[in-house]
Every structure is written in C-alpha cells, then in structure tokens.
Amino acid sequence: QVQLVESGGGLVQPGGSLRLSCAASGSGFSFYRMGWYRQAPGKQRELVASITSAGLTDYGDSVKGRFTISRDGTKNTVYLQMNSLKPEDTAVYYCNAAWIHWGQGTQVTVSS
C-alpha cells in the first residue's frame, strides 16, 4: 500500500515561488511514475507535471517554463518547484503515484 503526504502549500503573492513536496511510504517508489495534478473550484483535475522512474518529465502547457518536477529516490520524495506564480495557479495540488494512488492535497493560493 502506498501512502502519499503532500506539504509546502500556502499563500503567495503573484510572481512568487513555492516548493511542494510529496513523501511516499511503502515499497516501489523508484519504479513509479509520479505526478502532480491540480484542481481549482469548478474545474476538472488537470495534470501539472509528471516524472517517470527514468527521470523523463512532462508538463501541462500552462506551467511549462515556470514549474519543475524532480524526485529524490533516497528520500522517496517528489518535488514541484513553482516559480512566477499566477493567480490562475490557485488550486488544490495533489500528488499521484503510479496513476492510482493519491495524496490528500495541499492548497496553493496565489493572491495579492
């Protein structure tokens, strides 16, 4: 059983930065594709970024060039560095492992 715990969300001004972390427990982390998704009120959940076990990354069009996903196998943790944040980045951000395991989410609010 995989458990995911996100942290690092909060309130930030437009143009600011945040780094989200997702700590995974259980075995198999190094083999999993890991992803960050987000869901804003009234909208569908969407892919923000993903990273495979080999380190290949993919990003949603709206965050390319601003967000960076990375993983640390020694800590069973995946990160999302978010720079140049915009109000439209406001959402609950969820960590995903192997397409089927989800964290509880962490709120990111971008507002002045």
Backbone hydrogen bonds in HBPLUS format (Angstrom, degrees):
<---DONOR---> <-ACCEPTOR-->    atom                        ^
c    i                          cat <-CA-CA->   ^        H-A-AA   ^      H-
h    n   atom  resd res      DA  || num        DHA   H-A  angle D-A-AA Bond
n    s   type  num  typ     dist DA aas  dist angle  dist       angle   num
A0003-GLN N   A0025-SER O   3.42 MM  22  5.23 156.3  2.48 121.1 127.4     1
A0025-SER N   A0003-GLN O   2.89 MM  22  5.23 157.6  1.94 150.2 157.1     2
A0005-VAL N   A0023-ALA O   2.99 MM  18  5.25 153.1  2.06 141.6 150.3     3
A0023-ALA N   A0005-VAL O   2.96 MM  18  5.25 160.7  2.00 145.0 141.9     4
A0007-SER N   A0021-SER O   2.87 MM  14  5.25 140.6  2.03 148.9 152.4     5
A0021-SER N   A0007-SER O   2.87 MM  14  5.25 163.2  1.90 147.2 150.3     6
A0010-GLY N   A0107-GLN O   2.94 MM  97  6.14 116.7  2.35 139.6 157.1     7
A0109-THR N   A0010-GLY O   2.91 MM  99  6.10 171.3  1.92 154.8 154.7     8
A0012-VAL N   A0109-THR O   2.88 MM  97  6.31 156.8  1.93 164.2 171.7     9
A0111-SER N   A0012-VAL O   2.94 MM  99  6.29 145.6  2.06 149.3 158.3    10
A0016-GLY N   A0013-GLN O   2.94 MM   3  5.49 152.5  2.02 144.2 146.0    11
A0015-GLY N   A0085-LEU O   2.71 MM  70  4.85 167.2  1.72 143.4 148.0    12
A0085-LEU N   A0016-GLY O   3.08 MM  69  5.48 175.0  2.08 152.8 153.2    13
A0018-LEU N   A0082-MET O   2.96 MM  64  5.25 149.9  2.05 142.8 152.3    14
A0082-MET N   A0018-LEU O   2.78 MM  64  5.25 168.1  1.79 178.5 177.3    15
A0020-LEU N   A0080-LEU O   2.89 MM  60  4.98 162.3  1.92 142.5 142.2    16
A0080-LEU N   A0020-LEU O   2.90 MM  60  4.98 150.1  1.99 138.0 140.4    17
A0022-CYS N   A0078-VAL O   2.84 MM  56  5.21 133.8  2.06 153.0 164.8    18
A0078-VAL N   A0022-CYS O   2.98 MM  56  5.21 154.2  2.05 139.9 146.8    19
A0024-ALA N   A0076-ASN O   2.84 MM  52  5.46 170.2  1.85 172.4 175.6    20
A0031-PHE N   A0028-GLY O   2.93 MM   3  5.46 151.8  2.01 118.3 127.1    21
A0032-TYR N   A0029-PHE O   3.02 MM   3  5.33 152.2  2.10 111.3 119.7    22
A0098-ALA N   A0033-ARG O   2.80 MM  65  5.08 162.4  1.83 164.9 167.0    23
A0034-MET N   A0051-ILE O   2.90 MM  17  5.39 167.4  1.92 159.8 159.3    24
A0051-ILE N   A0034-MET O   2.78 MM  17  5.39 154.1  1.84 160.0 165.9    25
A0035-GLY N   A0096-ASN O   2.86 MM  61  4.94 158.9  1.91 141.9 144.3    26
A0096-ASN N   A0035-GLY O   2.78 MM  61  4.94 148.7  1.87 153.3 152.3    27
A0036-TRP N   A0049-ALA O   2.74 MM  13  5.28 163.5  1.77 161.5 164.1    28
A0048-VAL N   A0036-TRP O   2.79 MM  12  5.40 161.7  1.83 150.6 149.0    29
A0049-ALA N   A0036-TRP O   3.18 MM  13  5.28 158.8  2.23 137.5 141.3    30
A0037-TYR N   A0094-TYR O   2.82 MM  57  5.10 162.3  1.85 150.8 156.7    31
A0094-TYR N   A0037-TYR O   2.71 MM  57  5.10 160.6  1.74 141.9 148.9    32
A0038-ARG N   A0046-GLU O   2.91 MM   8  5.52 152.6  1.99 150.4 159.4    33
A0046-GLU N   A0038-ARG O   2.85 MM   8  5.52 160.4  1.89 155.4 160.4    34
A0039-GLN N   A0092-VAL O   2.91 MM  53  5.36 147.1  2.02 143.2 153.9    35
A0092-VAL N   A0039-GLN O   3.07 MM  53  5.36 172.6  2.08 136.7 135.6    36
A0043-LYS N   A0040-ALA O   3.00 MM   3  5.38 157.2  2.05 140.3 138.0    37
A0060-GLY N   A0048-VAL O   2.88 MM  12  4.98 161.2  1.91 135.0 132.6    38
A0050-SER N   A0058-ASP O   2.87 MM   8  5.23 148.4  1.97 145.8 150.0    39
A0058-ASP N   A0050-SER O   3.01 MM   8  5.23 144.5  2.14 141.4 142.9    40
A0052-THR N   A0056-LEU O   2.87 MM   4  5.22 153.8  1.94 143.1 151.5    41
A0055-GLY N   A0052-THR O   2.98 MM   3  5.08 158.8  2.02 104.3 111.0    42
A0063-VAL N   A0060-GLY O   3.09 MM   3  5.69 160.6  2.12 118.9 124.7    43
A0066-ARG N   A0063-VAL O   2.95 MM   3  5.42 160.5  1.99 136.6 139.8    44
A0067-PHE N   A0063-VAL O   3.09 MM   4  5.66 155.4  2.15 164.3 162.2    45
A0083-ASN N   A0066-ARG O   3.06 MM  17  5.19 154.2  2.13 133.4 140.9    46
A0068-THR N   A0081-GLN O   2.83 MM  13  5.07 149.7  1.92 142.9 152.0    47
A0081-GLN N   A0068-THR O   2.81 MM  13  5.07 162.9  1.84 159.3 156.0    48
A0070-SER N   A0079-TYR O   3.15 MM   9  5.24 154.8  2.21 133.7 137.1    49
A0079-TYR N   A0070-SER O   2.77 MM   9  5.24 164.7  1.79 146.5 151.5    50
A0072-ASP N   A0077-THR O   2.79 MM   5  5.37 162.7  1.82 166.2 170.2    51
A0075-LYS N   A0072-ASP O   3.16 MM   3  5.54 146.4  2.28 106.3 115.5    52
A0076-ASN N   A0072-ASP O   2.97 MM   4  5.95 109.6  2.48 139.1 157.6    53
A0077-THR N   A0072-ASP O   3.21 MM   5  5.37 165.9  2.23 144.0 146.3    54
A0089-ASP N   A0086-LYS O   2.86 MM   3  5.39 164.2  1.89 120.3 125.3    55
A0090-THR N   A0087-PRO O   3.08 MM   3  5.66 164.6  2.11 117.2 121.2    56
A0091-ALA N   A0108-VAL O   2.99 MM  17  5.54 146.5  2.10 147.2 157.7    57
A0108-VAL N   A0091-ALA O   2.90 MM  17  5.54 163.0  1.93 160.2 165.8    58
A0093-TYR N   A0106-THR O   2.83 MM  13  5.25 175.2  1.83 148.0 146.7    59
A0106-THR N   A0093-TYR O   2.88 MM  13  5.25 144.6  2.01 136.3 147.5    60
A0103-GLY N   A0095-CYS O   3.01 MM   8  5.26 147.1  2.12 148.3 150.0    61
A0097-ALA N   A0101-HIS O   2.91 MM   4  5.03 152.8  1.98 135.7 143.1    62
A0100-ILE N   A0097-ALA O   3.21 MM   3  6.27 129.9  2.47 133.9 134.6    63
A0101-HIS N   A0097-ALA O   3.07 MM   4  5.03 169.1  2.08 153.8 153.2    64
